[in-house]
Amino acid sequence: MRDDAGAATTRQPRLWRTGGAVGHRVFVEVGPLSTELGGDLPAVTVAYEAWGTLNADGDNAILVEHALTGDSHVVGAATPAHPSPGWWDGLIGPGCPLDTDHWYVVAANVLGGCQGTTGPSSPDPHGRAWGSRFPVVTIRDQVEVEARLADALGVHRWAAVLGGSMGGMRALEWAVTHPDRVASAIVLASTAYATADQIAWSRPQLLAIRDDPAFAGGDYYDAVFPLTGMGHARQIAHITYRAAGELAGRFGREPQRGEDPVAGGRYAVESYLDHHAAKLGDRFDPNSYLVLTEAMNHHDIGRGRGGWQAALGRVTADLVVAGVTSDRLYPLHLSADMAAARPGSRFVVIDSEHGHDGFLIERGAVGKLIRESLARTQYARPSHSVPPIG
């Protein structure tokens, strides 16, 4: 990988390791896990953050699900313990769409991640990083771990589970697998199953990491991390996260300042991609990128349930499905099809020029959607004054 100046870099990402600064994380041990596809983890630790207070009935809790390279740090500044600022700043807090004067909001780092929850960089029972021996996990495995976290917290039923992209996959899987434990599910810029196009875009990303000479079969933790490969993977992915029109409007064919593309320099859009590759290399584990990308590839709520339409018939939650107009990775029609297949669901269109990342960027529209959905949930008590929409 290369940094913004184009110089080669061998820095290592800031993964959370045992003994590291805890920050706002809280840790829960949820026991051993036999994974859906036949793997075994003798112990699983979950790192989570929470805001607000759980009420005596344990029924005012909301679960926020992060996307591929996110973590439990949904809101707040970057700190020595948290390598990046909150990815949904402004949505959690007093008076915010997820109003902590009323709701107890929880966000957990996902199984397979690298910010405190058990993943490939975590120590095995012998103290060595799991690396290549970490099992294949699925979205269902991740939800199973989250269900155990809910048990540990005393949450019997979530007032809402919400998330975008990979987070939307888990929100939907929660509603299908545990219909009695979800009152409302908000699925943003996501899908009921991974399409051939989405799996195809993942393929060169997976190969970019595995073909990096530093990958060492996944056992690189005592050496150089394969950040060049993950940087290439991130660049491929980031193109799919943004819209062609946005890239054209922002960058066109302009050269990067002070560089001449004809003489070996970069175009501005190339510098933009280099920047995002370097940013991810500061905070993310390449093995986690592989594990979570493959979990997304395996995503299919209909597996073993008679197809995805039949699986949606299990949902009893108030289901809201939102898509982004310019999303070329998770096209709007996938969200529309999902909502249409389950009577009573609501389909919301988020108008954005920013592509798939619109679910993160259009916080006003997302906040309005969340407020409206929570105002309808049976847990929004008359004594609570719901903030005005918009």
N, C-alpha and C positions, 0 to 999 in steps of 0.2 A: 504494500500500500504506500501511497505518497501523501504527504501533508499538503496544506494549501500552497506552499511555496514550491512544491514539486520535488522536495527532497525525500529520499527513502527514509522510512521510520521502522524501528523495531520495538517501539514501546508496547507495554502490555496493558490490557484493559483493566479498569477498576472493578473487578468482581468482588462480591461480598464473600469473605472467607471467615471461618470460625475465629473469633478473637478480634475481628475488625470492628470499626466504629458502628454502633447500632443505629444511631439516628432515631428516626421515628418508628422503626420496625419493632414488632412484637413477634415472638417465635412460639409456635405450638408444635408439639410432637403428635402426629396422628397415626402412628403405628406402621406396621409392614403393609406392603401393597403388592398384590399379584395383578399385573397389568392385563388389559384386555387381550393383547396378542401374545401372552405367554411369558412375559418377563417377571422378575421378582426384585423388589427392593425391600431389604430387611427392616428399614426404618425410613420414615419420611418426615421431614421438618417443613413447616409452612411459615413463611415470613409474611406478615400482613401489617397494614396500617389502618387505623380507625379514627373516626371523627364523630362527635356527638355522644349520646348516652343511650344504651339499650334500656327499654322500659321493663317494668316488672313482668309483663306478659310476653316479652321477647318477640313482639310482633311489629316493631317499628324499624326493622333493619333493612338496609339496601346493600346489595353486592354490586360493586363496579368492577368490570372485567377489562383488563388491559389487552392491547393488541400485541403483535409479534415481538417487537423490541421494547415494549413498555415494561413497567413493573408496578409495585404497590404505591409508588410515590406519585399519586394522582395530582396533588396540589402541594405547593410549597417551593421554596428556593432550593437550588443545588447547594449541597453542604459537603464537608469532608466525608460524610457517611452516604450521601446520595449524589451520585455522579452527574445527574441531570435534574433540571427543575421539573416541576409537575407538568404532566403532559395534557391535563385538562384543567389548568388553573382557572379559577373563577366559577367552577360548577359546584364546589363543596364549601360550605361554611354558613354562618348565620345570614339568612336572607337570600342565599344563593338558590339555584334550582334544586340542589340537594341540600335542603335547609337543615343544618345541624341543631337548630333549636327544636326540631321535631323528629328528625330521622337520625338513626345510628348507621353511619355509612362505613362500609368495610371494603378494602381492596387488598387482594393477596397477590404476591408474586406467584406465577404459575409453576406447576410441576414441570421440570425440565429447564427452568430459567436459571439466572445467574446472579440474582440479587437477594439471596437468603433462603429461598425454597430449594429443596433437594433437586439437583441437576447434575450434569456431567462433571462440573468442576467441584462438586461436593465430595467430601471424603467418604470412602467406603468403610466397612467395619474395621479394616486394617489401617485406616488413616491415609490411604492413597486416593487421589482423585479418580472418580469412576471412569472418566474418559471414554474410550471405545467400548467399555463394558456396560455403559448405561443403556438400559433397555429402551426399545421403541415404545413410545407412549402415544395415546390417542386423546382426542378431546374428551372422550368419556372418562378416561383415567384422570384427567385434570379435574373434571367435575366431581368425581368420586372423592378426590382429595379435598376439594372445597366443601363437599357435604360433611366430611369429617370435621373440617374447621368450623362449620356452622354448628355442629353438635357440641364442639368444645366451647364455643362462645355462648351456647344456650339459645341459639336462633332456631326455632322450630319451623318457621315459615318466613321466607323473604317477602317483604312488602313489594320489592322489585329487584330484578336482576337485569343489569343493562351493560351493554358494551358494543364496540364497533370492530369490524374486521374479525380477527381471531377471537376478540372478546365477544363479538356477536355470536360466533359459533358456540361459545360456552354458554352464553345466555340462553340460546335456543335449546342446547342440549340439556340444560337445567330444566327447562319447561317441559321437555319431552320425557326425561328420565325420572324426574321428581315432580310430577304435576301437582302433588298435594303440598309441596313446599315452596311454591312460587305463586304469588298473587298477581304479579304483573311482570312481563318480560318485554324489554325494549331492545330490539335487534337493529343495529345501525350498520349500513354498508357491508352486509355480510351475505351469507348464503346457507341453504339447507344442506348442501353437499358441494364438495370441490369439483369444479368443472374441468374438462380436459384442457381448456385454455389456461386456467389457473395452475394446474399441475405442470403444464408445459413451461410456463414462465418460471416455475420453481426449479425445473431441471438444470438449466445453466447456472443457477445460483448454487445449488448443491454441488455441482461439479467444480465450480470455481474454488470452493473451499477445500474439497477433497483432493483436488489436483495441485493445491499449493504445496511446494516441496517441504514446507515447515509443518504440514498437517500431521505427519508421522502416524497415520492411521487413527488419529484422534487422541493420541497420548503424548501431548506436547507441553504439558503443564510445567515441566522442569526445564523447558528450553524456550525457543522462540515461538510465539503464537502465530498461527497462519492468518495474519491480519491482511496481507495482500489479497488472498483469496476472498476473505469476508468483505473487504472493501469492494472488490469487483461484484460480489453478490449483492451488496447494498446498492450499488449503482444501477444494476439491472432492475432490482425491485423498485427503486425510487422513481425510475422512469414510469413504471406502471402505477405508482401512487399519485402522479400528477397528470394533468391533461395536456394534450399537444398544444391546444390554443394558449394555455397559460405559459408554457415554455416559449412559444413563439413570441408572445407579447412581452415577456420579461427579458428575454435574451436575444431573440432573433438570430442573426449571424454575427453578432458583435464579438470582437476578440476580447479576451480577458485583458483588463487594464495593464499596460506595459508589456504585453506579449503579442507576438506575431504568429498566428497559426500557420501561415505559409512557411515560416522559418522554424517550425518545430514547437511553437508556443501553443497555447490553448484558446479555444473559443470560450466565451463567458459561461455557456451552459456546461462545458466540460469542467471548468473550475468549480461550478456549483455542485456537480456530482462528486468531484474529488473532496469537497468540503464535507458533504454528508457521509462519505465513506470514512473519512478521518474521524468525524464525530462519533460514529458507531464504534470504531476501533478503540475509542477512549473508555468505553463502558460495557462492552458486550462480549460474551464468549462465543467463538465460532462454533463450538460443539452445540451450544444452546440454540444457535441459529439453525443448525441442521435438525436437531431434535424437534424444535417447534415448527419449522417449515414442513417437515414430514408429518407431524401431527395434523397440520392444516390440510395436507394432501389426503390424509386418511379420513378426513371429516365427511360424514354422511349420516344424518340422523335416521335414515331409513335402513341402515345396515342391520340385518336380522329382524327387521320390524315390518317387512312387507312393502318397503319403499318409503320415500320421504313424505309422500302425500299421506299415506296411512299413519306414519309416525306423528304427523301434525295433529291427527285426530286424538292423540293422547293428551294434548295440551288443554288445560283448563284455565290457564292464566289469561288475563287481559293482555293480548299480544299486539304490540305495536311494531311494525316493520318499516324502516326508513331507508331510502336509497338516495344516492347523490347523482344529480343530473349528468355530470361530466365524468363519472367513474368508469374507467375503461377496464379495470381489473375485476370489479364486482358490479357489472352493468345493472342499471336501474331495473331492467326486466326481471332479473333474478329476485329482487325484493318484491316486485309486483306479483310475480308468480307465487311466491311464498305466501303472501297475504291472501291472494285469491283462493289458494288451496285450503285455507282454514277459515270457514265461515265465522264472522264476528270479529276477525282481525281488522286492524286499521293500517292502511298504507299511507305513508307520509313521504313527500318529495322534498328533499333539501336542495335548493337551487344554489349551485356553486360552480365557479370556474376552476376550482382547485383540484378536481379529480377525486380519487379515492380518499385523499387526505382531507377532503371537505368535512368529514364527520369530526375531525379534530379542530379544524380551522373555523368552521361556521358555528361558533359557540353560542351566538344569540339564537339561531334557529334550533340548535340542539337543546339549549336551555329551555326554550319555550315548549318544545316537545315533551321534555321531562316534566316540567311543571304541570302540563295538561294531563299527562298520564298519571302522575301521582295524585292529582286532585280527584281523579276518578277511583283510585284504589279504595277498597273498603276500609283501609287503615287510616285514611285521612279523616280524623275525627272532627265533628262540627266545632269543637272548642278551638281547633287550630285554624288560624287565619292563613290561608294559602296566599303567598305573594302574587300580585297581579301578573297575568301572562304578558310576556313581551318586555 
